[in-house]
Structure formats: C-alpha cells, structure tokens
Amino acid sequence: MRTFIGIDLGSTTTKAVLMDENRAVLGRGITNSRSNYDVAAMVSKQEAKISARFTLFKQALGSGGGAELLLADLERNFRLEQFLSELQQLEVTCEAYLDSPRFNEMKSALKEALSAVFRKIEGEAPAIYAPGADRKSDFFRDIAGSRFMNIAEAVAKQSGLSFDTMLNIYDKSIIDIESMVSSDETVSAQLLNGLSRALRHLDGVEVSEAEAQRALKEVLDIKLEETYVVGTGYGRVRLPFPKEHIRSEILCHGLGAHMMFPGTRTVLDIGGQDTKGIQVDENGIVTNFQMNDRCAAGCGRYLGYIADEMKIGLHELGPIAMQATKATKINSTCTVFAGAELRNRLALGESRADILAGLHRAIMLRAMSILSRSGGVTDQFTFTGGVAKNESAVNELRKLIKENYGELTINISDESIYTGALGGAEFARRAVMN
C-alpha cells in the first residue's frame, strides 16, 4: 500500500500523519521531541504506522458484533505490552550502569533496590492501562518516571541507599531507552499479544478469537510503503530528509487547517516555541502571516514553565484557571520574569485560579496582536496546536474574538495538534500524485 507521511517536529512534541493516495488519514503518531531529532522523527512515524494498523484492523472487522469494544481493548492491551517491554529494557539498562567502578561497593544493594522498584511498577502496569484509568500522560517516560521517583524514594529510605544515586541511574538509562525504535517484528508481536489479552476477559464480543487473530495477521502482512515523506515544524532543518522534502510550517499549518475545516480563512497556531497568525484563501494557500519573535513568551514553553513553578502538571493549568472568579492582570508574559511575578502574586494572597486565568488571558491577548498584524480574523477561524487543548486558553480566545470581531465560526478539533503534520502529508501526496 502506498502511503504519504507528514512529520511535524515541534520543540516539545513531534507529530506524524500517514495518509493513503485517496487523502484518507490512516494513522497519527506523537512522541516527545528529543535532542536526537532523527529518533523523534522515527518514533512518531512508527506510532503513525501502528495507528494505521488499528485503522485497517477496524476496516477488516467491520461494524457490529462488539468490534468497537474489541478495538478499544486491543489498543489498551497493546499499550500495556509496549509499556512492559520498555520497562524491561529500562531495567536492563539501569543494571548495566551498575558495572561502573563508582558502584562497586554498593552494586549488589543497588541491583536489589532497583529490582524492587521495577517489580512494583510492573505489578501496577495492568491498573495503569485498565478501562477508565486516568493517565496524566501516554508517554512512557512520563509514566515510568513518575512511578520510579515515588517508589524509589521509599525503597532507598528502607535500604539505606541514596535516592539521588538511584535517580541518577534512571536519568542516564531513560535517555538510552528513548533513543530505541522497536522493530516491525516487535510491534507485530506486541499487537498479537495485546489481542490475546483483550480476548481473554472481554464479554459482549461476537468476533471469535480465530477470526480476530486471522484479521490482525492479514493487516500486519500489509506493507505500508513510505512513498513520500515531508518534514516541517520548528526543528525541520534537523529532520533526516533531503531539502526538497522539507516544507515551511506556515504552509503546512495553513493547508492542514484547510483540510480539516475547508471554510478556514484565518489560522492561529500556538505551539511550544512560537505563535503563528496565518491567512489562507479558499484553497488553503497562505496569503499572509505573522509570527512572534524569537522569545517563547505566550507559547507552550511559557505555560510549561508556569506549571513547573506551581509544581503541577501542564494539563492541570486549564482546569484550575476555569475555577477563577476573576482574571488577575498580568504585566508580562516573559518567561524570564514569569516566576518572579507569579511568586509575588501568590505572596499578596491572590488565588492560583485567578492568577492562572490572568496568565491565559495575557497569552491570548498576545496572540490576538499577532493575528491583527497578519490581517485580522476572518470567518472561519481555526485554532491549532497543543494549546488548543487548554480549555481556559480556548475560553479566553472565544471572548476576545467576539469582543473584537463579533460572532464568527471558531473551529477547534481534538486532532488540532496534528494540523501541521496533516498539511505535510498532503504536500507529500501531491508531490507524487499531481
């Protein structure tokens, strides 16, 4: 099967979209961006191919007979298999670091302590991927790291070892694990094992195990040919592609927004490192644009810094801000000064919710300024990028759009973070099909 892939290498996450020659999106993949951008590109591409296998398996099963239930359970159990495999690799890597001469006197104790930590995480894994489980992240590093720190601290205290030493071993090892890309054979085995797990305790599914196994094996036998790949995004110059396979992120976000919402005329993209205001015509061709300067003020990195200062998860910022009774006026969205102003506001007795509401409003005011310089906001308006998932940011944006431009159609999709990669995939398809 011929496929076309767009990869959007952002400063925080790397996204990939895989489509067929009929413009149907078969798969999407996302991973943490790493210092090794080549690896980030490979991992996101592999995740998009895995997603495509799920799409093809769904098509093979058809509707009815509990197929949707089976697919959902397959995905959970595949992720569990994937997690357990990476956890095993992480343990092996941690133990390998114990061969260093600096650990000679405590090697046995550290190995025993690490084993206790990993057995505990291993035992918790099924609950982490159980139906309805609330995971704060789907990235292995985030899940494993959070559990490792909590469990290792207690284990270190009981065994009389240094928690910092155990954490240092983990930090070195996780970098190695993140640089690994699973083979197609490994992924196939994980999918088949995941299906066996799903069928073991699943009720309400009329599809027989033999039928499901046969359908999945047939899907795994389909070769997903990488006919053409286009790279874009903040780190596009580091992508391992020839220059003719690189496209501007402005062009990709404009085209991607048009593909998702054909009526789009204005696009706002707030990513980890920059904010873009883009104007497009009826064909998704960019007619004008503006970007922020090199400063990351008002972008995802800024929000990440605020979350770190408050010692909460990035995903918690929006919900907390939505509890505000008023929006505190923020003087600067400069990342350098954000911590100082934040601490000062808290010292004055202002609530976290009100401060965060003010921060979100300040960010969106900055975005509105960029949009204004690009040509204003025209119906329809599409909001893309990771910040589009932040409910407080979206709420402030809707208010400001209405205040300044009246009632307009505002498009926001659950898949908005993939907009640039989608545009890249379409550029890849056009390079061959047109």
Secondary structure as UniProt FT lines:
FT   STRAND          2..9
FT   STRAND          13..20
FT   TURN            21..22
FT   STRAND          25..32
FT   HELIX           37..61
FT   TURN            65..66
FT   HELIX           67..97
FT   TURN            98..99
FT   HELIX           101..103
FT   TURN            104..106
FT   HELIX           107..128
FT   TURN            131..132
FT   HELIX           140..159
FT   HELIX           163..178
FT   HELIX           184..200
FT   HELIX           209..220
FT   STRAND          225..232
FT   TURN            234..235
FT   HELIX           236..238
FT   HELIX           243..245
FT   HELIX           249..260
FT   TURN            262..263
FT   STRAND          266..270
FT   STRAND          275..280
FT   TURN            282..283
FT   STRAND          286..291
FT   TURN            297..298
FT   HELIX           300..310
FT   HELIX           314..316
FT   HELIX           317..321
FT   TURN            322..323
FT   HELIX           335..347
FT   TURN            348..349
FT   HELIX           352..374
FT   STRAND          381..384
FT   HELIX           386..389
FT   HELIX           391..405
FT   STRAND          410..411
FT   TURN            414..415
FT   HELIX           416..418
FT   HELIX           419..433
//
